[in-house]
Structures are given as structure tokens and as C-alpha cells.
Amino acid sequence: MTIVTPMGRDTKLKDKNTATTKTGPRKKGSASKGAGVKTLDLKDGGVILQGECLKIMASLPDASVDMVFADPPYNLQLSAELLRPNNQSRVDGVKDDWDQFESFRAYDKFTTAWLGEARRLLKPDGSLWVIGSYHNIFRVGATLQDLGFWILNDVIWRKTNPMPNFRGRRFTNAHETLIWCARDKDSRYQFNYEAMKNLNDDLQMRSDWLLPLCTGPERLKKDGKKAHPTQKPESLLHRAILASTGLGDVVLDPFFGSGTTGAVAKKLGRQYVGIERDPEYIALAHQRLAHVSQFAEDEMLTTPAKRSEPRIPFGWLVERGIVKPGATLTDHRGRHQARVRADGTLISADFKGSIHQVGAHVQKAPACNGWQFWHKEEKGQRVVLDVYRQKLRAELH
Ligand SMILES: C[S@@+](CC[C@H](N)C(=O)[O-])C[C@H]1O[C@@H](n2cnc3c(N)ncnc32)[C@H](O)[C@@H]1O
């Protein structure tokens, strides 16, 4: 299987620049052999394949993807039209054919089949995310355990703006559940602990994620209506992909819909394989992906591994007068500027934060290593902050 990354690298380079936790002894591939093996051409960073996911997955090679993100049918079993009691307007529920199953048994059979294929396609150290609601997530959870997946976390996506319960007969359904699991109990799965901690203002990332539904300009529209009924927010995918993959990794989504997984994977310098049976959604996803580009250079997308050297807070440079409050820092080309505050934070326009936060903010990037981004002018030359950090480290030895 040939996989060429958008950066022209072999995917085996994964983990090189990421702070990763790998646990347990590595297990050699235990998945069964795939049916007709097909070569994936990911030269452009990704591919969308049209058709039934079971059939298409069966044609892909064993152990060829690093992560699966799946947003499968919910099996909502909505029959009657749901109307808002105040004005009788129609509630936009999911009543599409793809969500209809004749019984729980039929749903379980389908779930067992696609999860089995997903497990075969995952590399031994790969992991799978699946999202669902109370209608299906318990069935999916039991099935994936039966198949040998190893649950790592269940994550609650708490919606900041859930749809109200119109009939007032139940609690507002304000969350969905994601299950994150490794292919096997002893998989050395990837977890970018540092990246998650950085994303969460230096606190361990918790398993309850407070994120809004996909609304506003992010929501794709066709003739003024939602182009896809269950388009997920990019913020959710950003967190899942950043947590459990490295640059250039291959992310498979067997229920691609409007292509949210592909859009975020592309932005973060990962590759994607999307499978979707509806040609209209395929067209929508193609259109969407054509307008997406990678956020920034590779350096901005990785979290350097925590070194064994002592941690040097930027504030120490300020306390020692190496960088003075009020001094202006710039990036290496002088395009972005920020001023140093007495407490070791930076301010750029009206945005304040650590050297990392302000660096990420000015570039509109998800993360930034401020030590390598910001420069101080010294004798007409721009000197990267990391040089001063190294000097302080040397003093401590
Ligand atoms: C819940 S939606 C996924 C939405 C997606 N996460 C997004 O953000 O747009 C499920 C999608 O899977 C597709 N689908 C359902 N069953 C399928 C199957 N057996 N094979 C391929 N696609 C399928 C549906 O057409 C639908 O677009």
C-alpha cells in the first residue's frame, strides 16, 4: 500500500515530533486478512470513496489506518413528524433512510460487521472513536468490547446549545457520548497527553468536553437549509484527532457525511479516507474539502515531547531582565508582534496569554511552541527565545 503524506513523507514517520504516551507491549497484527486488497492513493492527502461502507472497507488492506472516527447511524426510530408545540413548526430530526433499521437485531448485525472491518483495517496500535446518542451508543459499546476492542475512555460531549425537549416530557438531551478504544487490550495506542494539556490551559484534559453544536458559518447549507442533518462541529474532531494521531497519520471515517473528519484531518496535516454512500453528501464533502488547507507548517501542528531537561518558565527570562517588560517580540519574519508584560505573559492587540497561547492566537493555529516562534531583537538580529532558554538551562546544570 502506498501512502504518501501531503508533506511527501512516509506515514511510518509518525510520533517523531509528538509527545506521545504508548502503553503496553506491542502486539503483532492479529486481524484477519482483507478480501480484495486495494492500494489507496492518498497523494493529495485524502480520498473519498462512494458506496456501502461494508463493501468498501472489505476492499481495503489490513492494518492500513492509524485511527477510525465513526459517526454511524443512530437508529433513532423516528416515525411521526415532530412539531414544536408553540408554533407547530417542524423539528429537523434525522429521518433519512440511512438511519432506518427494522429491529435492534438488524442494527446490531450491521454494527458488528462495520466494527469488525474497522478493527481489521486498524494498525495494531491504532485506535477508534465512535460517537452516538442513548439510542445506539450502549449497543455499539457492548459490540466493540465483544469484538476485542479495549475501551480507553468514554467522553461526554456536552452541548452548549442543545435542542430543547419540545414536549417537556423528558430532560433536555444535552450530550452525546464518544467511546475511544484501542484495537487491542495491549495496543500501544497514541495519546498526545501534552497537546491535550496545552489545549486546556495547562490542565489535564478531562473526559467531559463542553463544545457547541455546529451552527453559524461552519454549518453547510443548501437552499437555505442544513445540507446534512448531523454535521458534527469541527472542534470535536479537532480534539479527537489531535489527541490520538500524529502528523501524516491516516484517519478513516466510514460514515463521512459532509466530510467533517476529512476537513479537520486535512487542516491538521493528517490524511483521510472517507466512505459515504450518498452521492449528494459526497459532492458536498468534495466541495468543502476543496476549500480547506493545512493550518500551518508542520512545526505548528506538533507538540514537542517533554524533555528531560528542567522546565524553564518564560517568566524567568523576564525576572532576570533578559527580556524586559514592554519589549516587543516578533516571529522570525517580523509579521507578528507581541509585547512582554511584567508577569511573563504577552499581549498582542487585545489578546493576552502565555508565549504559546499568543503565538497560536496570532497565527490562528491550534497550538504553538512560543519558545521557537517568538524572537527578540538583539544587535540588529532576531534571536529566537529558545536560545535564552538554553542558556538558563546550562546555568542549572
Ligand atoms: C451520522 S451521519 C455522519 C455525519 C458526519 N459525521 C458529518 O459531520 O457530516 C452518517 C452518514 O453515514 C452515511 N451512511 C449511513 N449508512 C451508511 C453505509 N452503510 N455505508 C456508507 N455510508 C453510510 C449516511 O449517508 C450519513 O451521511
The ligand as an ORCA input file, in Angstrom:
! r2SCAN-3c Opt
* xyz 0 1
  C     -24.413     10.465     11.295
  S     -24.012     10.827      9.641
  C     -22.301     11.361      9.714
  C     -22.147     12.859      9.695
  C     -20.716     13.314      9.683
  N     -20.013     12.974     10.883
  C     -20.628     14.838      9.459
  O     -20.072     15.553     10.315
  O     -21.129     15.287      8.438
  C     -23.892      9.247      8.944
  C     -23.572      9.233      7.460
  O     -23.292      7.901      7.076
  C     -23.871      7.606      5.826
  N     -24.166      6.176      5.852
  C     -25.092      5.533      6.586
  N     -25.022      4.219      6.407
  C     -24.012      4.010      5.531
  C     -23.436      2.850      4.957
  N     -23.914      1.638      5.221
  N     -22.382      2.993      4.114
  C     -21.903      4.233      3.824
  N     -22.406      5.355      4.330
  C     -23.451      5.248      5.173
  C     -25.118      8.475      5.747
  O     -25.447      8.763      4.399
  C     -24.683      9.711      6.562
  O     -24.210     10.720      5.706
*
